Amino acid sequence: MISRLLLCLGAALLPAASAFGQTYPSRPIRLVVGYTPGGGNDLIARIVAAKLQDKLGQPIVVDNKPGAQAIVATELVARAVPDGYTLLIAPSGPLTINPAVYAKLPYDPQRDFAPVSLLAEFPLLLAVGAEQPIRSARELVEYGRANPKLANYASSATPFQLAAEMFNQRTGSKFQHIPYRGSGDAVQAVVAGQVLMALADSGPMAGPIKGGKLRALALTAAKRNAAFPDVPTMAEVGIPEMDISLWAGIVAPAGTPAEIVAVLQKAIAETLALPEVRSALEGIAVEPRSSTPEEYRALIARDMVRWKAVATTANIKAE
């Protein structure tokens, strides 16, 4: 009797769920970014949101909620109503690197989210202010050794700190960490000469480099980037095992109906295929890349293992 009742209930709910997916979205969508305006993830969010809202037929409001290595924003979305109206720009940091360095987090990357799609992949760029006398990565290392009081780096998030500490390990350097709330702030500190260098995402770096305010010394990719053809890879400048590619995507709270996830994933894939979106992302040295929810979930699981190994080797822990 109970089994028959449950079957009837399930059959009754299926049309409602399908109808919900067909009518979604019927009001504005909130896209939460865990970093300050002007950083790489914020730029990606705004480029994609501007055209994604056309596909969905409703406004997408980018809502910056910086704080605690994006933990504030990530927890906010994890606790949100799973109705498709609160989404998270979900980069490598909060989903795969925070779990590697924090003993305890108020969210679980695999349990608390429904992956929707990747948006982009990007390398990190090593750069100094254009007024600095440093012309190469090797000169940077030598300058740091000769001027230990000036040997520091700006970083706005754990991924960039972890990458800079890897740079320290690979080169035998002792550049000291200077924290900032967002990538844009960190980059501007380097431009102003307040900090010697940064190893950060390409989004906020692209404009100052092309405008002559920053000097790019290397990038953490396996091959050179078309947006910066004259910038060598870390391997080319003699720094091995520094191939780092980060990514950003969109996730929804766990429990979001599959129909809504499917609507979002399809719209994102179509948006990333638009020439103007691809051009805007490539202009900040970001490679557009959509995915299925299953592919995104597998990437999160794989990179959690990878970054845990890196953090353990580097003995990097956060409280």
Helices and strands as residue ranges (DSSP letters): H 2-23, E 29-33, H 40-56, E 60-64, H 71-78, E 86-91, H 92-92, I 93-97, H 98-101, E 113-129, H 137-146, G 148-150, E 152-155, H 158-171, E 176-179, H 183-191, E 197-201, H 202-210, E 214-219, E 245-253, H 258-272, H 275-282, E 287-288, H 293-314
